[in-house]
């Protein structure tokens, strides 16, 4: 399949703020010919940085926030090293999400840390390792990419991150069709504190004609996850989350930044935001999420706020500086 059958209806467009063209740095050197796709080169040193070849390009198991972490007896093990500040909505059946991500370049305190902003489209659970996810957003991850650039990324798994799935195109699964977008490629420009703000639109939805989960970045169809690689997501999703995650494998609370590195209460241009949050229903229509819940593990390290307003629709401010005088 080279194009989706049709787009979801009810796309929310922000009419009062001028959109800025988001580019990838490699575009300065030209473009890929028709009927080819750009693939970020994997080098020997990339593999040598990985903890093992088997885990190269994979998230650690248990890297998604539990909806009720305080009530889960396994919480210390499940969330060890992971900090989240996310909004979440649950459904009987959900078929995708669209949101506008504010772009930042968070400071990374330790080489093995990462900071990301994304949405998670999920079905199943950790019970029996049945969790299915489709994930997309931006991240800074020196150990994976050998630099501190902000990069577009995707991820998927169908067994709770145990053995299936990976970042970007580092394993089979996602089928890319675009010659314009490099998954795992650097994106620019970045927002500045108190200055110009830059955003990127990302949409993932299940094409009801073919069953594939399509990815659209800005105005470009990038490719799709075939429904055949999933179990629960072969039909539909039951939970969608939006927000930030910081991971550090080292002992002690990290001071890696999430989002802009500033708390939500600082507001526009200072705290990072995700706006125009919508979900795709069974009629292939985009609607605001209902009954949005907020999840954090250490809200004096990283926090999240949610609201609804005008052209922004449903939005969140999220993030924080990590380890500071109030954060253990």
C-alpha contacts under 8 A as a table, 3 or more apart, distances in Angstrom:
res1	aa1	res2	aa2	distance
1	X	4	X	7.26
2	X	177	X	6.11
2	X	223	X	7.76
3	X	221	X	7.20
4	X	7	X	7.16
4	X	207	X	6.25
4	X	214	X	6.95
5	X	207	X	6.58
5	X	209	X	6.39
5	X	210	X	7.84
6	X	207	X	7.29
7	X	207	X	7.99
7	X	284	X	7.91
8	X	11	X	7.08
8	X	205	X	7.60
8	X	280	X	7.06
8	X	284	X	5.00
8	X	285	X	5.24
8	X	286	X	6.27
9	X	284	X	6.37
9	X	285	X	4.61
9	X	286	X	5.95
10	X	285	X	5.81
10	X	286	X	5.12
10	X	287	X	7.14
11	X	286	X	6.23
12	X	276	X	6.40
12	X	313	X	7.90
13	X	276	X	7.80
13	X	311	X	7.53
14	X	17	X	6.36
14	X	276	X	7.85
14	X	311	X	5.35
14	X	312	X	6.67
15	X	18	X	7.63
15	X	311	X	6.79
16	X	311	X	7.34
19	X	198	X	7.75
19	X	199	X	7.57
20	X	198	X	6.52
20	X	199	X	7.51
22	X	187	X	6.82
22	X	188	X	5.86
22	X	189	X	6.58
22	X	198	X	7.89
22	X	199	X	7.83
22	X	200	X	6.97
23	X	27	X	7.13
23	X	187	X	5.78
23	X	188	X	5.55
23	X	189	X	7.36
24	X	27	X	5.73
24	X	181	X	7.59
24	X	182	X	7.71
24	X	185	X	6.57
24	X	186	X	5.56
24	X	187	X	4.45
24	X	188	X	6.08
25	X	28	X	5.99
25	X	185	X	7.68
25	X	186	X	5.99
25	X	187	X	6.34
25	X	188	X	6.99
26	X	29	X	5.64
26	X	30	X	7.18
26	X	185	X	7.79
26	X	186	X	7.90
27	X	30	X	5.21
27	X	31	X	6.01
31	X	179	X	7.52
31	X	180	X	7.00
32	X	36	X	6.33
32	X	37	X	6.46
32	X	38	X	6.38
32	X	179	X	5.58
32	X	180	X	7.09
33	X	36	X	5.82
33	X	37	X	7.94
33	X	179	X	7.07
34	X	179	X	6.68
35	X	179	X	7.30
36	X	178	X	7.91
36	X	179	X	5.91
37	X	176	X	7.10
37	X	177	X	6.82
37	X	178	X	6.03
37	X	179	X	4.38
37	X	180	X	7.56
37	X	182	X	7.89
38	X	179	X	5.99
38	X	180	X	7.46
38	X	181	X	7.01
38	X	182	X	5.44
39	X	169	X	7.52
39	X	182	X	6.20
39	X	183	X	7.30
40	X	182	X	6.85
40	X	183	X	7.43
40	X	184	X	6.64
40	X	185	X	6.80
42	X	46	X	6.40
42	X	47	X	7.77
43	X	46	X	5.24
43	X	47	X	6.85
44	X	47	X	5.34
44	X	48	X	6.36
45	X	48	X	4.91
45	X	49	X	6.28
46	X	49	X	5.41
46	X	50	X	6.90
46	X	143	X	7.86
46	X	144	X	6.66
46	X	145	X	7.12
46	X	146	X	7.16
47	X	50	X	5.38
47	X	52	X	7.96
47	X	53	X	6.57
47	X	56	X	6.68
48	X	51	X	7.86
49	X	143	X	6.41
49	X	144	X	7.58
50	X	53	X	6.55
50	X	55	X	7.09
50	X	56	X	5.43
50	X	143	X	7.41
50	X	144	X	7.55
51	X	55	X	6.75
51	X	56	X	7.21
52	X	55	X	5.31
52	X	56	X	6.22
53	X	56	X	5.11
55	X	58	X	5.36
55	X	59	X	7.78
57	X	144	X	7.00
57	X	166	X	5.44
57	X	167	X	5.33
57	X	170	X	6.20
58	X	161	X	7.54
58	X	165	X	7.05
58	X	166	X	4.62
58	X	167	X	6.07
59	X	63	X	6.97
59	X	161	X	6.58
59	X	166	X	7.02
59	X	167	X	7.72
60	X	63	X	6.01
60	X	161	X	6.69
61	X	160	X	6.47
61	X	161	X	4.87
61	X	162	X	5.91
62	X	65	X	7.97
62	X	78	X	5.13
62	X	79	X	6.64
62	X	126	X	7.78
62	X	160	X	6.97
62	X	161	X	7.17
63	X	78	X	7.38
63	X	79	X	6.80
63	X	82	X	6.69
64	X	79	X	7.97
65	X	69	X	7.27
65	X	79	X	7.23
65	X	84	X	6.75
65	X	295	X	7.48
66	X	69	X	5.04
67	X	88	X	7.80
67	X	295	X	7.03
68	X	71	X	5.63
68	X	72	X	6.74
69	X	72	X	5.32
69	X	75	X	5.89
69	X	297	X	7.90
70	X	73	X	7.93
70	X	75	X	7.03
72	X	75	X	5.41
73	X	76	X	7.87
74	X	77	X	5.64
74	X	78	X	5.92
75	X	78	X	4.95
75	X	79	X	5.82
75	X	80	X	7.92
76	X	79	X	5.69
76	X	80	X	5.70
77	X	80	X	5.26
79	X	82	X	5.21
79	X	83	X	7.36
81	X	247	X	5.40
81	X	248	X	5.04
81	X	249	X	5.52
81	X	250	X	7.37
81	X	251	X	7.91
82	X	245	X	6.89
82	X	246	X	5.83
82	X	247	X	4.55
82	X	248	X	6.72
83	X	245	X	5.55
83	X	246	X	5.15
83	X	247	X	6.34
83	X	296	X	7.20
83	X	297	X	6.16
83	X	298	X	7.18
83	X	302	X	7.50
84	X	243	X	7.46
84	X	244	X	5.72
84	X	245	X	4.49
84	X	246	X	6.57
84	X	295	X	7.01
84	X	296	X	5.34
84	X	297	X	6.45
84	X	302	X	7.21
85	X	243	X	5.77
85	X	244	X	5.35
85	X	245	X	6.59
85	X	294	X	7.44
85	X	295	X	5.84
85	X	296	X	4.80
85	X	297	X	7.70
85	X	299	X	7.80
85	X	302	X	6.13
85	X	303	X	5.31
85	X	304	X	5.27
85	X	318	X	6.18
85	X	319	X	6.61
86	X	241	X	6.40
86	X	242	X	5.38
86	X	243	X	4.11
86	X	244	X	6.06
86	X	294	X	5.80
86	X	295	X	5.36
86	X	296	X	6.78
86	X	304	X	6.35
86	X	318	X	7.44
87	X	241	X	5.51
87	X	242	X	5.29
87	X	243	X	6.27
87	X	292	X	6.21
87	X	293	X	5.54
87	X	294	X	4.51
87	X	295	X	6.30
87	X	304	X	7.55
87	X	306	X	7.38
87	X	316	X	7.48
88	X	239	X	7.08
88	X	240	X	5.77
88	X	241	X	4.29
88	X	242	X	6.54
88	X	292	X	5.46
88	X	293	X	5.11
88	X	294	X	6.18
88	X	295	X	7.47
89	X	239	X	5.77
89	X	240	X	5.51
89	X	241	X	6.50
89	X	289	X	6.51
89	X	290	X	6.59
89	X	291	X	6.22
89	X	292	X	4.98
89	X	293	X	6.38
90	X	238	X	5.71
90	X	239	X	4.43
90	X	240	X	6.57
90	X	291	X	7.92
91	X	94	X	6.05
91	X	237	X	7.62
91	X	238	X	4.87
91	X	239	X	6.05
92	X	237	X	7.95
92	X	238	X	5.70
93	X	236	X	5.54
93	X	237	X	5.67
93	X	238	X	5.45
93	X	281	X	7.48
93	X	282	X	7.31
94	X	236	X	5.67
94	X	237	X	4.87
94	X	238	X	5.91
94	X	239	X	7.51
94	X	279	X	7.15
94	X	280	X	6.13
94	X	281	X	5.54
94	X	282	X	6.85
95	X	205	X	5.66
95	X	206	X	5.38
95	X	236	X	5.67
95	X	237	X	6.11
95	X	279	X	7.33
95	X	280	X	5.05
95	X	281	X	5.83
95	X	282	X	6.68
95	X	284	X	7.58
96	X	121	X	6.92
96	X	203	X	7.54
96	X	204	X	5.28
96	X	205	X	4.02
96	X	206	X	6.20
96	X	213	X	8.00
96	X	237	X	7.63
96	X	279	X	5.67
96	X	280	X	4.85
96	X	281	X	7.69
97	X	121	X	7.72
97	X	203	X	5.85
97	X	204	X	5.60
97	X	205	X	6.33
97	X	240	X	7.62
97	X	277	X	7.38
97	X	278	X	5.55
97	X	279	X	4.19
97	X	280	X	5.69
97	X	286	X	7.62
98	X	201	X	7.29
98	X	202	X	5.74
98	X	203	X	4.17
98	X	204	X	6.42
98	X	276	X	7.47
98	X	277	X	5.96
98	X	278	X	5.29
98	X	279	X	6.38
98	X	286	X	7.92
99	X	201	X	5.89
99	X	202	X	5.82
99	X	203	X	6.64
99	X	274	X	6.64
99	X	275	X	6.02
99	X	276	X	5.27
99	X	277	X	4.50
99	X	278	X	6.36
100	X	199	X	6.22
100	X	200	X	5.53
100	X	201	X	4.38
100	X	202	X	6.43
100	X	274	X	5.56
100	X	275	X	5.19
100	X	276	X	5.90
100	X	277	X	7.07
101	X	117	X	7.73
101	X	137	X	7.63
101	X	199	X	5.27
101	X	200	X	5.22
101	X	201	X	6.26
101	X	202	X	7.60
101	X	273	X	6.72
101	X	274	X	4.78
101	X	275	X	6.82
102	X	191	X	7.46
102	X	197	X	7.16
102	X	198	X	5.90
102	X	199	X	4.36
102	X	200	X	6.64
102	X	272	X	6.04
102	X	273	X	5.49
102	X	274	X	5.95
103	X	138	X	7.84
103	X	189	X	7.95
103	X	190	X	5.45
103	X	191	X	5.72
103	X	197	X	7.53
103	X	198	X	5.60
103	X	199	X	5.45
103	X	200	X	7.09
103	X	272	X	7.74
104	X	150	X	7.28
104	X	190	X	5.22
104	X	191	X	5.33
104	X	192	X	7.39
104	X	259	X	6.18
104	X	260	X	5.80
104	X	272	X	7.49
105	X	140	X	7.15
105	X	148	X	7.91
105	X	149	X	6.98
105	X	150	X	5.71
105	X	190	X	6.60
105	X	191	X	7.87
105	X	259	X	7.54
105	X	260	X	7.07
106	X	115	X	6.92
106	X	140	X	7.14
106	X	256	X	7.48
106	X	257	X	5.25
106	X	258	X	6.18
106	X	259	X	5.93
106	X	260	X	5.77
106	X	261	X	6.36
107	X	256	X	5.86
107	X	257	X	5.34
107	X	261	X	7.56
108	X	111	X	7.29
108	X	113	X	6.47
108	X	114	X	6.75
108	X	115	X	7.24
108	X	140	X	7.68
108	X	148	X	7.61
108	X	255	X	7.68
108	X	256	X	4.62
108	X	257	X	6.39
109	X	113	X	7.03
109	X	254	X	6.87
109	X	255	X	5.80
109	X	256	X	4.69
109	X	257	X	7.85
110	X	113	X	5.35
110	X	248	X	7.63
110	X	254	X	7.81
110	X	256	X	7.33
111	X	142	X	6.08
111	X	143	X	6.11
112	X	141	X	7.60
112	X	142	X	6.97
112	X	143	X	5.50
112	X	248	X	6.42
112	X	249	X	6.80
113	X	141	X	6.69
113	X	142	X	7.60
113	X	143	X	7.66
113	X	246	X	7.22
113	X	247	X	5.40
113	X	248	X	4.48
113	X	249	X	6.96
113	X	256	X	7.20
114	X	139	X	7.19
114	X	140	X	5.75
114	X	141	X	4.53
114	X	142	X	7.23
114	X	246	X	5.71
114	X	247	X	5.40
114	X	248	X	6.90
114	X	256	X	7.72
115	X	139	X	5.72
115	X	140	X	5.44
115	X	141	X	6.68
115	X	244	X	7.41
115	X	245	X	5.89
115	X	246	X	4.52
115	X	247	X	6.67
115	X	256	X	7.21
115	X	257	X	6.91
115	X	258	X	5.82
115	X	259	X	7.66
116	X	137	X	7.32
116	X	138	X	5.72
116	X	139	X	4.02
116	X	140	X	6.30
116	X	244	X	5.61
116	X	245	X	5.41
116	X	246	X	6.52
116	X	258	X	7.13
116	X	259	X	7.47
117	X	137	X	5.60
117	X	138	X	5.47
117	X	139	X	6.28
117	X	242	X	7.79
117	X	243	X	5.56
117	X	244	X	4.35
117	X	245	X	6.49
117	X	259	X	7.00
118	X	135	X	6.68
118	X	136	X	5.36
118	X	137	X	4.00
118	X	138	X	6.36
118	X	242	X	5.97
118	X	243	X	5.80
118	X	244	X	6.44
119	X	135	X	5.67
119	X	136	X	5.85
119	X	137	X	6.56
119	X	240	X	7.03
119	X	241	X	5.36
119	X	242	X	4.32
119	X	243	X	6.50
120	X	133	X	6.38
120	X	134	X	5.89
120	X	135	X	4.71
120	X	136	X	7.19
120	X	239	X	7.97
120	X	240	X	5.56
120	X	241	X	5.05
120	X	242	X	6.55
121	X	133	X	5.47
121	X	134	X	5.06
121	X	135	X	6.30
121	X	237	X	6.31
121	X	238	X	7.88
121	X	239	X	6.19
121	X	240	X	4.71
121	X	241	X	6.77
122	X	131	X	7.03
122	X	132	X	5.44
122	X	133	X	4.42
122	X	134	X	6.52
122	X	233	X	7.28
122	X	237	X	5.30
122	X	238	X	6.15
122	X	239	X	5.29
122	X	240	X	6.22
123	X	131	X	5.95
123	X	132	X	5.12
123	X	133	X	6.65
123	X	232	X	5.36
123	X	233	X	5.97
123	X	236	X	7.25
123	X	237	X	4.80
123	X	238	X	5.19
123	X	239	X	6.52
124	X	130	X	5.24
124	X	131	X	4.38
124	X	132	X	5.90
124	X	232	X	6.00
124	X	238	X	7.81
125	X	128	X	7.55
125	X	129	X	6.72
125	X	130	X	5.37
125	X	131	X	4.25
125	X	132	X	7.55
125	X	160	X	7.42
126	X	129	X	4.75
126	X	130	X	5.89
126	X	131	X	5.44
126	X	160	X	5.96
127	X	130	X	6.32
127	X	131	X	7.78
129	X	159	X	4.91
129	X	160	X	4.98
129	X	162	X	7.45
130	X	158	X	6.47
130	X	159	X	4.95
130	X	160	X	6.01
131	X	157	X	7.43
131	X	158	X	5.71
131	X	159	X	5.37
131	X	160	X	4.49
131	X	161	X	7.96
131	X	232	X	7.99
132	X	156	X	7.38
132	X	157	X	5.44
132	X	158	X	4.03
132	X	159	X	6.29
132	X	160	X	6.48
132	X	230	X	6.69
132	X	231	X	7.16
132	X	232	X	6.38
132	X	233	X	6.39
133	X	155	X	7.73
133	X	156	X	5.25
133	X	157	X	5.39
133	X	158	X	6.49
133	X	160	X	7.98
133	X	233	X	7.70
134	X	154	X	7.65
134	X	155	X	6.05
134	X	156	X	4.72
134	X	157	X	7.14
135	X	154	X	5.41
135	X	155	X	4.92
135	X	156	X	6.11
136	X	152	X	7.72
136	X	153	X	5.77
136	X	154	X	4.29
136	X	155	X	6.43
136	X	202	X	7.59
137	X	152	X	5.92
137	X	153	X	5.62
137	X	154	X	6.59
137	X	202	X	7.39
138	X	150	X	6.42
138	X	151	X	5.29
138	X	152	X	4.51
138	X	153	X	5.57
139	X	150	X	5.54
139	X	151	X	5.42
139	X	152	X	6.65
139	X	153	X	6.79
140	X	148	X	5.64
140	X	149	X	5.91
140	X	150	X	4.99
140	X	151	X	6.44
141	X	144	X	5.61
141	X	145	X	6.19
141	X	146	X	7.72
141	X	147	X	7.30
141	X	148	X	6.44
141	X	149	X	7.97
142	X	145	X	5.22
142	X	146	X	4.67
142	X	147	X	4.71
142	X	148	X	5.35
143	X	146	X	5.59
143	X	147	X	7.71
145	X	148	X	7.77
149	X	186	X	6.03
149	X	187	X	7.88
150	X	186	X	5.65
150	X	187	X	6.14
150	X	188	X	7.81
151	X	183	X	7.99
151	X	184	X	5.56
151	X	185	X	5.30
151	X	186	X	4.25
151	X	187	X	5.57
152	X	182	X	7.85
152	X	183	X	5.80
152	X	184	X	5.18
152	X	185	X	5.91
152	X	186	X	6.57
152	X	187	X	6.68
153	X	167	X	6.76
153	X	168	X	5.74
153	X	183	X	5.65
153	X	184	X	5.06
153	X	185	X	7.86
154	X	167	X	5.71
154	X	168	X	5.02
154	X	183	X	7.16
154	X	184	X	7.85
155	X	165	X	6.80
155	X	166	X	5.54
155	X	167	X	4.66
155	X	168	X	6.06
156	X	164	X	7.82
156	X	165	X	4.95
156	X	166	X	6.10
156	X	167	X	7.37
157	X	160	X	6.26
157	X	161	X	5.57
157	X	164	X	5.26
157	X	165	X	4.37
157	X	166	X	7.12
157	X	230	X	7.88
158	X	161	X	7.21
158	X	164	X	6.23
158	X	165	X	7.22
158	X	229	X	7.50
158	X	230	X	5.57
158	X	231	X	6.73
159	X	162	X	5.69
159	X	163	X	6.87
159	X	164	X	6.30
161	X	164	X	6.27
161	X	165	X	6.97
165	X	171	X	6.82
165	X	172	X	7.81
165	X	173	X	7.14
166	X	169	X	7.53
166	X	170	X	6.24
166	X	171	X	6.08
167	X	170	X	6.04
167	X	171	X	7.74
168	X	171	X	7.74
168	X	174	X	7.85
168	X	183	X	5.68
168	X	184	X	5.99
169	X	172	X	6.67
169	X	173	X	7.90
169	X	174	X	6.87
169	X	183	X	7.26
172	X	175	X	7.90
173	X	225	X	6.28
173	X	226	X	7.31
173	X	229	X	6.79
174	X	223	X	7.13
174	X	224	X	5.69
174	X	225	X	4.62
174	X	226	X	7.16
175	X	223	X	5.47
175	X	224	X	5.33
175	X	225	X	6.23
175	X	226	X	7.67
176	X	222	X	5.82
176	X	223	X	4.10
176	X	224	X	6.48
177	X	221	X	7.40
177	X	222	X	5.69
177	X	223	X	4.83
178	X	181	X	6.21
178	X	220	X	7.33
178	X	221	X	6.38
178	X	222	X	4.77
178	X	223	X	6.54
179	X	182	X	7.88
180	X	220	X	7.64
181	X	185	X	7.82
181	X	220	X	7.83
181	X	222	X	6.71
182	X	185	X	4.97
189	X	198	X	6.86
190	X	197	X	7.33
190	X	198	X	6.03
191	X	195	X	7.00
191	X	196	X	5.75
191	X	197	X	4.42
191	X	198	X	5.18
191	X	269	X	7.89
192	X	195	X	4.95
192	X	196	X	5.96
192	X	197	X	6.54
192	X	269	X	7.39
192	X	270	X	7.89
193	X	196	X	7.95
193	X	260	X	7.55
193	X	269	X	5.88
193	X	270	X	5.04
194	X	269	X	4.99
194	X	270	X	5.64
195	X	269	X	6.39
196	X	269	X	7.39
197	X	269	X	6.36
200	X	217	X	7.38
200	X	218	X	6.39
201	X	217	X	5.85
201	X	218	X	5.00
202	X	215	X	7.37
202	X	216	X	5.82
202	X	217	X	4.69
202	X	218	X	6.32
203	X	214	X	7.94
203	X	215	X	5.84
203	X	216	X	5.06
203	X	217	X	6.50
204	X	213	X	6.46
204	X	214	X	5.39
204	X	215	X	4.62
204	X	216	X	6.35
205	X	213	X	5.32
205	X	214	X	5.46
205	X	215	X	7.03
205	X	280	X	6.84
206	X	211	X	5.89
206	X	212	X	5.58
206	X	213	X	4.23
206	X	214	X	6.21
207	X	210	X	5.78
207	X	211	X	5.16
207	X	212	X	5.45
207	X	213	X	6.11
207	X	214	X	6.77
208	X	211	X	5.08
208	X	212	X	7.58
211	X	226	X	7.18
211	X	227	X	5.76
211	X	234	X	7.36
212	X	224	X	6.10
212	X	225	X	5.81
212	X	226	X	4.61
212	X	227	X	5.12
213	X	224	X	5.24
213	X	225	X	5.06
213	X	226	X	6.35
213	X	227	X	6.74
214	X	221	X	7.49
214	X	222	X	7.64
214	X	223	X	5.83
214	X	224	X	4.21
214	X	225	X	6.55
215	X	221	X	6.14
215	X	222	X	5.56
215	X	223	X	5.60
215	X	224	X	5.75
216	X	219	X	6.67
216	X	220	X	5.47
216	X	221	X	4.46
216	X	222	X	5.55
216	X	223	X	7.53
217	X	220	X	5.37
217	X	221	X	6.63
217	X	222	X	6.75
225	X	229	X	7.49
226	X	229	X	5.97
226	X	230	X	7.90
227	X	230	X	5.67
227	X	233	X	6.70
227	X	234	X	4.53
227	X	235	X	7.75
228	X	231	X	7.58
228	X	234	X	6.30
229	X	234	X	7.64
230	X	233	X	5.41
230	X	234	X	5.26
231	X	234	X	5.33
231	X	235	X	7.69
232	X	235	X	5.92
232	X	236	X	6.53
232	X	237	X	7.10
233	X	236	X	4.83
233	X	237	X	5.65
237	X	240	X	7.60
242	X	274	X	7.73
243	X	274	X	7.36
243	X	316	X	7.83
243	X	318	X	6.81
244	X	258	X	6.38
244	X	259	X	6.81
244	X	318	X	7.04
244	X	319	X	6.71
245	X	258	X	6.85
246	X	256	X	7.17
246	X	257	X	7.61
246	X	258	X	6.31
248	X	251	X	7.96
248	X	254	X	6.56
253	X	322	X	7.22
253	X	323	X	5.79
253	X	327	X	7.85
253	X	328	X	6.44
254	X	322	X	6.00
254	X	323	X	5.56
255	X	321	X	6.06
255	X	322	X	4.31
255	X	323	X	4.33
255	X	324	X	7.24
256	X	321	X	6.57
256	X	322	X	5.81
256	X	323	X	7.71
257	X	260	X	6.86
257	X	261	X	4.45
257	X	262	X	7.96
257	X	319	X	7.40
257	X	320	X	6.02
257	X	321	X	4.66
257	X	322	X	5.88
258	X	261	X	5.18
258	X	262	X	7.82
258	X	302	X	7.02
258	X	318	X	7.91
258	X	319	X	4.64
258	X	320	X	5.38
258	X	321	X	6.51
258	X	322	X	7.44
259	X	262	X	7.37
259	X	271	X	7.28
259	X	272	X	5.21
259	X	318	X	6.90
259	X	319	X	4.95
259	X	320	X	6.96
260	X	270	X	6.89
260	X	271	X	5.75
260	X	272	X	5.33
260	X	319	X	6.65
260	X	320	X	7.16
261	X	271	X	7.40
261	X	319	X	5.95
261	X	320	X	4.44
261	X	321	X	4.45
261	X	322	X	7.75
262	X	266	X	7.05
262	X	270	X	6.63
262	X	271	X	5.22
262	X	272	X	7.56
262	X	319	X	5.96
262	X	320	X	4.42
262	X	321	X	5.89
263	X	266	X	6.05
263	X	271	X	5.87
263	X	302	X	6.89
263	X	303	X	6.40
263	X	304	X	7.88
263	X	317	X	7.98
263	X	318	X	6.49
263	X	319	X	5.43
263	X	320	X	4.58
263	X	321	X	7.48
264	X	267	X	5.89
264	X	271	X	5.27
264	X	272	X	7.27
264	X	303	X	6.60
264	X	304	X	6.05
264	X	305	X	6.34
264	X	317	X	4.80
264	X	318	X	4.99
264	X	319	X	6.38
264	X	320	X	7.56
265	X	271	X	7.36
265	X	317	X	7.75
266	X	270	X	5.84
266	X	271	X	5.61
267	X	270	X	5.84
267	X	271	X	5.25
267	X	272	X	7.92
267	X	317	X	7.08
268	X	271	X	5.98
268	X	272	X	7.41
268	X	273	X	7.59
269	X	272	X	7.35
271	X	317	X	6.30
271	X	318	X	6.74
271	X	319	X	6.95
272	X	317	X	5.71
272	X	318	X	5.89
272	X	319	X	6.56
273	X	315	X	7.04
273	X	316	X	5.51
273	X	317	X	4.36
273	X	318	X	6.22
274	X	277	X	7.15
274	X	315	X	5.54
274	X	316	X	5.40
274	X	317	X	6.65
275	X	312	X	5.48
275	X	313	X	6.64
275	X	314	X	6.11
275	X	315	X	4.09
275	X	316	X	6.45
276	X	288	X	7.99
276	X	311	X	7.70
276	X	312	X	5.22
276	X	313	X	4.87
276	X	314	X	5.57
276	X	315	X	6.10
277	X	288	X	6.30
277	X	289	X	7.16
277	X	313	X	6.80
277	X	314	X	5.30
277	X	315	X	6.04
278	X	286	X	5.69
278	X	287	X	5.11
278	X	288	X	4.49
278	X	289	X	5.82
278	X	314	X	7.49
279	X	285	X	7.93
279	X	286	X	5.27
279	X	287	X	5.44
279	X	288	X	6.22
279	X	289	X	5.98
280	X	283	X	7.85
280	X	284	X	5.69
280	X	285	X	5.33
280	X	286	X	4.54
280	X	287	X	6.51
281	X	284	X	5.37
281	X	285	X	5.50
281	X	286	X	6.53
281	X	287	X	7.40
282	X	285	X	7.35
288	X	313	X	7.23
288	X	314	X	6.32
289	X	292	X	6.61
289	X	314	X	7.51
292	X	306	X	8.00
294	X	304	X	6.93
294	X	305	X	7.48
294	X	306	X	7.77
295	X	304	X	7.78
296	X	299	X	5.72
296	X	302	X	7.28
296	X	303	X	6.38
296	X	304	X	7.44
298	X	301	X	5.40
298	X	302	X	6.24
298	X	303	X	7.52
298	X	327	X	7.61
299	X	302	X	4.95
299	X	303	X	4.60
299	X	304	X	7.84
300	X	303	X	6.79
300	X	326	X	6.27
300	X	327	X	5.48
301	X	320	X	5.92
301	X	321	X	6.33
301	X	322	X	4.42
301	X	323	X	6.15
301	X	324	X	7.31
301	X	326	X	7.55
301	X	327	X	5.20
302	X	318	X	7.26
302	X	319	X	5.01
302	X	320	X	4.35
302	X	321	X	6.82
302	X	322	X	6.15
303	X	318	X	5.54
303	X	319	X	5.54
303	X	320	X	6.44
304	X	316	X	6.69
304	X	317	X	5.69
304	X	318	X	4.09
304	X	319	X	6.58
305	X	316	X	5.42
305	X	317	X	5.33
305	X	318	X	6.34
306	X	314	X	7.40
306	X	315	X	5.78
306	X	316	X	4.32
306	X	317	X	6.58
307	X	314	X	5.87
307	X	315	X	5.67
307	X	316	X	6.43
308	X	312	X	7.02
308	X	313	X	5.21
308	X	314	X	4.28
308	X	315	X	6.02
309	X	312	X	5.51
309	X	313	X	5.28
309	X	314	X	6.69
309	X	315	X	7.83
310	X	313	X	5.66
312	X	315	X	6.42
321	X	324	X	7.05
322	X	327	X	6.89
323	X	326	X	7.69
323	X	327	X	5.19
323	X	328	X	6.69
324	X	327	X	5.13
324	X	328	X	7.65
325	X	328	X	7.68
